[in-house]
Each structure stands twice: as structure tokens, then as C-alpha cells.
Amino acid sequence: MQSIRIAPLDYHSAEQRDALVELLASYADDPAAGSGDGLSSEARASVIAGLRDHPKSLVLMAFDGGTPVGVAVCFEGYGTFAARPLINLHDLVVAPTARGRGVGGRLLEAVEAEARRRGCCFVTLEVSGQNTGAQRLYRRHGFVGGASIDPPHAMMFWKKPLA
């Protein structure tokens, strides 16, 4: 875990762009985490430009040495009741070969640090009712969530309040 480094995605790096697409594709292929339907050719072709051009996207990549092993794709929103920004963690992906090494936790810590730097009130996310591994990780990092209305497959909304 000592060698894991987190940094913003470098959109100028073909290696990082390709790694992001492959990480998202592996996530979309996993029925417990994504849809299980894979990443369409259209999404593969346009996701990089879409994230790059989105004015409130935040993409953090985890590296083991120089190898990309995880990614957090986030978007800044706004919490009206707190009248402050928030970060929504849209995708958290760890390469299968890097799981169990603290990569997901390091990415969550980096997302939280950036949210605090931006003055956010919450970090929010949705997690599948069947993705129990992700749920355990989120609980360990202070996220709380409600019950799914259609367990185990429905998505659940979770959040972590920031002081």
C-alpha cells in the first residue's frame, strides 16, 4: 500500500486515458458493481471527452508505481439545505489485481480531502444493494446509507457529512 499514489487524471496522457476506459469497462462488466452489460463502444469512444469537457468533473487515478490500478470519477454538485457544494462519487473502480491492498480506501481519502478543500458539505454516492464489498469499504470510511427499496439489486444513496 505504501507505493499507491493518487493524482488527478492527466488527460494529455494516452496511457492514463486508456487505463481509465479499461477500468470503467471492467466495472461495467461486473454485475455486482455495474450493470454487467459492459461498456458500449459509444461510451468507450466518448467518455474521455465528456469527462474532460464537463465543468465540474473530478477524476482521480490510483497508481502502483507507474501502473494505473484504480479511479474515482466524481462531480461537484450543490447541497441546497447546507448552501454549500458537495462531491458526488459516481464511480469508484479498483483493478481486480489490486483489490484488498487499500487502493479503494486511498481513493476515498483523496476524494474527501478534495471535497474538504472545496468547502463541501458532503460526499455522496450510490451503491448497489448487491455490492457488499463496496458497502463495507464505504462504512469503514464513515459513509452511511439507507435501505434499498428493492434489495438486493436496487441502488442505495449514501453520504458522508463533512464538518
Solvent accessible surface area in square Angstrom, and as a share of the most:
residue,aa,sasa,rsa
1,M,121,0.54
2,Q,174,0.77
3,S,62,0.40
4,I,5,0.02
5,R,121,0.44
6,I,38,0.19
7,A,22,0.17
8,P,95,0.59
9,L,11,0.06
10,D,60,0.31
11,Y,56,0.21
12,H,173,0.77
13,S,26,0.17
14,A,55,0.43
15,E,111,0.50
16,Q,31,0.14
17,R,74,0.27
18,D,90,0.47
19,A,18,0.14
20,L,0,0.00
21,V,17,0.10
22,E,94,0.42
23,L,13,0.06
24,L,13,0.07
25,A,5,0.04
26,S,38,0.24
27,Y,48,0.18
28,A,13,0.10
29,D,83,0.43
30,D,42,0.22
31,P,87,0.55
32,A,38,0.29
33,A,18,0.14
34,G,26,0.25
35,S,77,0.50
36,G,32,0.30
37,D,127,0.66
38,G,21,0.20
39,L,43,0.22
40,S,66,0.42
41,S,94,0.61
42,E,136,0.61
43,A,32,0.25
44,R,95,0.35
45,A,90,0.70
46,S,59,0.38
47,V,34,0.19
48,I,24,0.12
49,A,40,0.31
50,G,42,0.40
51,L,12,0.06
52,R,127,0.46
53,D,94,0.48
54,H,78,0.35
55,P,122,0.77
56,K,95,0.40
57,S,27,0.17
58,L,16,0.08
59,V,8,0.05
60,L,13,0.06
61,M,0,0.00
62,A,0,0.00
63,F,6,0.03
64,D,41,0.21
65,G,49,0.47
66,G,58,0.56
67,T,80,0.46
68,P,20,0.12
69,V,11,0.06
70,G,0,0.00
71,V,0,0.00
72,A,0,0.00
73,V,3,0.02
74,C,0,0.00
75,F,50,0.21
76,E,38,0.17
77,G,33,0.32
78,Y,133,0.51
79,G,11,0.11
80,T,102,0.59
81,F,209,0.87
82,A,42,0.33
83,A,66,0.51
84,R,86,0.31
85,P,32,0.20
86,L,28,0.14
87,I,0,0.00
88,N,42,0.21
89,L,5,0.03
90,H,111,0.49
91,D,22,0.11
92,L,22,0.11
93,V,3,0.02
94,V,20,0.12
95,A,15,0.12
96,P,84,0.53
97,T,125,0.72
98,A,1,0.00
99,R,123,0.45
100,G,88,0.85
101,R,86,0.31
102,G,30,0.28
103,V,1,0.01
104,G,8,0.08
105,G,7,0.07
106,R,68,0.25
107,L,0,0.00
108,L,6,0.03
109,E,90,0.40
110,A,24,0.18
111,V,1,0.00
112,E,34,0.15
113,A,61,0.47
114,E,31,0.14
115,A,0,0.00
116,R,110,0.40
117,R,174,0.64
118,R,69,0.25
119,G,35,0.34
120,C,2,0.01
121,C,7,0.04
122,F,45,0.19
123,V,1,0.01
124,T,7,0.04
125,L,2,0.01
126,E,101,0.45
127,V,6,0.03
128,S,8,0.05
129,G,14,0.13
130,Q,60,0.26
131,N,27,0.14
132,T,76,0.44
133,G,36,0.34
134,A,18,0.14
135,Q,14,0.06
136,R,135,0.49
137,L,27,0.13
138,Y,14,0.05
139,R,137,0.50
140,R,169,0.62
141,H,43,0.19
142,G,39,0.37
143,F,9,0.04
144,V,93,0.53
145,G,42,0.40
146,G,45,0.43
147,A,101,0.79
148,S,15,0.10
149,I,175,0.89
150,D,92,0.48
151,P,95,0.60
152,P,66,0.41
153,H,119,0.53
154,A,23,0.18
155,M,103,0.46
156,M,21,0.10
157,F,115,0.48
158,W,7,0.02
159,K,70,0.30
160,K,34,0.14
161,P,76,0.48
162,L,10,0.05
163,A,124,0.96
